[in-house]
Amino acid sequence: MSRTFHRYLLTTLIFVVPSLLFGQQHQESYQKDFQEALNLFDKGLYEASIPLFETAKTSAENSVTRETASFLHARAYIKIDSSGVERHVDQFVQTYPMSTRSAVLLKELGHLHKENGDLEEAISNLDAALSYPQSGSDKAELYYILGETSAQNGDFELARNYFLTLSDEHRRSDWAPKALYARGRLFLEEEKFDESADAFELLRERYPFDAMTRRIGTALGESYYQQRNFEEAIRAFEDALPHLDHENRQKAVYLTAESYNALNQYEDATRFYRQYINAAEEDDDLRIAHYGLGWVYHKQEIYHWAARSFGEAATGDDELARKALYYKGANEKMAGRSDQAISSFRDFGDRFQSGAFIEQAYFEWAVLAFEVGFYGEAIEALRPLAQRAEELENPGEVITFLGEVYFANGEYTRALETFEIAEDISDLDPAVKRQARFQRAWVQYSNQAYEQSQPEFERVHNESPESTLGKEALFWSADAHYQIRNYGPAASQYAQFIERYPDHELVGAAKYALGWSYFMMGDFENATAPLIDFLENYDPPSIALFPFDTDTQLRIGDAFYAQGEYQDALRYYNMAIGAEPGGDYAMFQVANSYYRMNQNFEAVSQFRRVLRIYPFSSLREQAQYNVAYIYLNTGNYDQAIEEFQAVINRYPETEWAARAQYNIGDSYYNAGNYDQAIEAYNQVLEDYPRSNYIIEAINGIQFAQLSAGEEDSSTEVLEEFLADNPTSSTADRLRFRQAENMMQSGDYEAAVDEFRQYLRITNNQELVPDAYINMADAYVRTDNTEAAIEALQTLVNDFPDSDQTASALAELGRLHYDEGNYRESYESYEQLIEADARYRQEGILGMGNANIAMGNVNEARQNFEEVLSIDENSDAARVGLGKVLLEDDRVEEARRFFSLVAENNTTDIGAEAQYLLGESYLSSGDSESAREAFSRVQVLFETYDVWVAEAQYKIAEIHIREGRRGDAMSLLESIVEQYPGTSGAEKAEALLNRN
C-alpha cells in the first residue's frame, strides 16, 4: 500500500472516527491500536500488525472502519505469504462483495501466487477479481495481466481470449493495442501463421495509427525469420521495405538475404547480400554480408569463392573475424588447397591465442595436419588446447584426438597416457569418453596386450551397444578373447555381434572367427555353420593377403571330418585341391576320409597321389606311413611290411621311420611271426634309441615272448637299454614304467621301492606328481597310512598346480578321517575346494563329516545344506543331515532321511544309510526294528563288505544283550571268516578273544 493511501486513510480516521465515537473509552483504545497497526504496516512489519488489526476489526462499531481494518488485516497476511491467507481474503470478499477492495485483494493474492510460481492459482484469483467493482482502466490492465500470465502458463488459447476480450470491451484503453499485438505474437510462437496475420490485421484495422501497429512490418518479418518460416519472412520484409528508413531498410535487406540463404535460393540470396553491400555507408560493417555470401558459395560447393568471401569477413579481432578465418581455412581445405588451408589455420594461431573459436580452429588445424600426415604439427596444434583442458567445451574430444595422433606417430606410450587422461576427465561427454577408452584399448591390442584390451573393448560396447564404436568394440572384445585363447567367451561375443549387427562391415570376419572359435574348442558341429556362411557370402577384396576361401574350405572339411561326416568333409576338401597353399593337405584329408569310410582302395590311391603330386609336402612321410598302416589294418601284413620299409628308406632318421619300424614288429606279430616281431622291436631300440616308441617296443617284445610261450625277458631288455642309453629322452618314462609294472602286478612293496628310486634319480618334473600319487596308493595297499599321507602331502606342497593335486587332497581328507585326524581331514577338504572348483561338492561333504566327528553339529548342518543347495538330490548330503539330526536326538526326522536314501540308492551311500537306519532304531531302544534294519544291509548291499560287517557286528551285540550268547559267538566267527580286513571283523575278533 502506498504512503499516499496511508495518509488518506489516516486523515479519514482522524476526522470521521473520533466524531462518531468520541467520549467512548473503548473507541479510544481502538484508535490507538489501529494507529499502531498502521505504523507497523507502513514500516513493513506486517506480521506484528496482524493482531492489532484483528483487535481493531472486532472493536469497530461502524462498517467503514470495520471494512478498512478487515482489508488491511487480509493484506498483511498476503504480505507475509501466510498459509491462512486464502481464508482471510475469502472472508473479506464474502463479507464485502461490493467493495472495490475485494478486487484489490484478489489481484494481490493472484500476484502472490504468480511470484511463487503457482500460475494456475494466480489465474484463478485474477480471473475472480474481474467479477468485483473496479475502474475500467484497472479492469483493462487486469485482462492484460491475465493474458500474460496464461501465456506464461503455456495456455496460449486462454491468453488470446483474454487479450481479445480486453480489446473488445475496453477498446479505448491503452492496453487494447498492446493486447492485440501480444495476441498476434502468441500465434507466431505456435507457428499459426494464418491466424497471426489475421490478428495483426485486426490490430491494423482497430488502431491504424498506434505505435504498436507500426511495429507490425519488421516485427512480423523478424518473427517469421526467427520461426524459420523464411518465405513468409521474405514477403513481410518486401512489403515493409517501401516504408522503412535507411537503417531499418538495411536490416530488412540483410534478413531477406539471410532468409533466401536459409532457403538455399542462392541467386536471390546473393542479390540481396550485394544490395546490402552496395547500399552500405562508410561506417556500416560489411563483413556480416561477406560472411553470409561465404555460406552461399560454400553450400554451392564453390569452395574457393567461399574462402575468398570468408576472407573478406576475417578482418579485425572480433568473434566474426575468428569464425570467418576458421571457415576460410575449412573451405580452402575442401577446395583441395591444403597448403593454403594450413596457412590460414597458422594465421589463426598467430592472431588468436585465446577466446572464442580457439578450440574449433586449433582442432580443425590439427585434423587437417593429421590428414596430410603432418603428425608433428598436429601435435603442436593440440598441445595448447590440452594444456588448458578445463577451459574447453569438448576436452575429451581434443585429448582423445591427441592420443590418436600420438598413436599414428608411433608414440604408443604417450598415446596410452593421453587416452587415460581423457578418460579421467569427470565431465567428459560419454561419447568422447567411449572414444578415448576405445582408442586406449586399440593401442593395447596393437601392442598385443590382448588381456588388458579385452575388458576395455567390452566396457565400450556395454555402455553404448548401438553406437558405431560400441558395435565395433564388441568385435574386438571377441577377438581379444580369441587371441588369449578364451574361445568360449570369444564365440559367445562373435555370435552376439553377428546376430545384432548383420549388416556391419566386420560381420564376415566375425563369422570366420566364430567358426574358428568353435573349431578350437572342439565344437565341430557348431563350427560348420558360420564357416559355410562365411564361405558362401563373404566377398573378399580383389587382392587378399591370405587365402580365406581355401582356409575356410579346409576348416569346414576338418569340422565335418571330426564329426564323422566324411561325405560332407570330402565335398569341401575337394574344393581346395589344387590350391596353393593347402592343396596337399586337402588331398591328404580326402585320402583320410576315404579310409574312415572303409574305402581303403580309394584311400591308398589318394595317399599315393599326394606322394606323386606333392613330393616335397610336409605330409609326404605321413602319407607313405598311412598307406602302410592301411595294409596293416586290412591284414595284408607282407604288403604292410614292404610299405613301412619304404617309409624307413625314404625318410630315415625321422620319427616316422621309428614308428614304421615299430609297426613292422606289429605286422610280424599279427602274422604270428613272433621271433621276427621281437627282432623288429629290438631294431627300434637299436636304431632309434631317442624315439618315442621305446616303451611300445619293449611292450611288444613282452607280448611277443608271451605269445610265443617264451619267458618274459622284457624287464631285462629294459634294464639293458637303460644301461646303454642312460640319457635317452625316454629313459625317464621307462623307469616310471618299471614302477607302474610293479604296481599293476600287485607287488606293492616293490612298487614303493621303484617309485622312490624314480623320485631320487629323475630330472623330469612332469611325472613326479604321478609318482607320488601312485606311491601313496601303494602305501595304502600295504597298510602304511602314515607314509601314504606323507607322500600325498609332499605332492600338495611341492606341486600345487599339478593336475594330481586335487586328487591328492581328496585322498588326504579321506585318510585323515579314517585315522581319526578330523581337524587335518577338514583342512584338507577345505584346501581341496580352493585348489579346484570342480571338487567343491566333495570338499564340502568331507568338511561336514569331519565337523560331525569333531562335534561341530551346527557347522556340519550348514555344510550339508550347502551341498543340497548345489545338488538337491545329493544322497551323501541327505545322509549327512540324517547324522546331524541323530546327534540332535531328532530320531524320527533322521530316520526319514536314511530311509529315503536306502530305498533309492544301491551304492556305498545306500549301504551306509541302511546301517544308520539300524542305528536310529537302536538309539531309541527298538532292538527288533534295529535287528531287522541291520539284517537288510547284508540282503540289499552284500557287495559292500565294510557296512555288512559293521551291521552283522551290531546284530551280535543285540544277541548278547538279549542273552543269546551262542548265536552271538557264531555270528562273530562268521564275520571274522567272511569279512577279513574290515573294521567289523577286527571288532568281532577282539570280542571273541575276550570271551
Buried (B, 14 or more C-beta within 10 A) or exposed (E): BEEEEBEEBBEEBEEEBEEEBEEEEEBEEBBEBBBBBBBBBBEEBBEBBBEBBBBBBEBBEEEEBBBBBBBBBBBBBBBBEBEEBBEBBBBBBEEBEEBEBBBBBBBBBBBBBBEEEBBEBBBBBBBBBBEBEBEEEBBBBBBBBBBBBBBBBEBBEBBBBBBBBBBEEBEEBEBBBBBBBBBBBBBBEEEBBEBBBBBBEBBBEBBEEBEBBEBBBBBBBBBBBEBEBBBBBBBBBEBBBEEBEEEBBBBBBBBBBBBBBBBEBBEBBBBBBBBBBEEBEEEBEBBBBBBBBBBBBBEEEBBBBBBBBBBBBBBBEEEBBBBBBBBBBBBBBBBEBBEBBBEBBBBBBEBBEEEEBBBBBBBBBBBBBBEBEBBEBBBBBBEEBBEEBEEBEBBBBBBBBBBBBBBBBEBBEBBBBBBBBBBEBEEBBEBBBBBBBBBBBBBBBEEEBBEBBBEBBBBBBEBBBEBEBBBBBBBBBBBBBBBBEBBBBBBBBBBBBBEBBEEBEBBBBBBBBBBBBBBBBEBBEBBBBBBBBBBEEBEEEEEEEEBBBBBBBBBBBBBBBBBEBBEBBBBBBBBBBEBEEBBBBBBBBBBBBBBBBEBBEBBBBBBBBBBEEBEEBEBBBBBBBBBBBBBBEBEBBEBBBBBBBBBBEBBEEBBBBBBBBBBBBBBBBBBEBBEBBBBBBBBBBEBBBEBBBBBBBBBBBBBBBEEBEEEEEBEEBBEEBBEEBEEBEBBBBBBBBBBBBBBEEEBBEBBBBBBBBBBEEBEEEEBBBBBBBBBBBBBBBBEBBEBBBBBBBBBBEEBEEBEBBBBBBBBBBBBBBEEEBBEBBBBBBBBBBEBBEEBBBBBBBBBBBBBBBBEBBEBBBBBBBBBBEEEEEBBBBBBBBBBBBBBEEEBEBBBBBBBBBBEEBEBBBBBBBBBBBBBBBBEBEBBEBBBBBBBBBBEBBEEBBBBBBBBBBBBBBBBBEEEBEEBBBEBBBBBBEBBEEBEBBBBBBEBBEEE
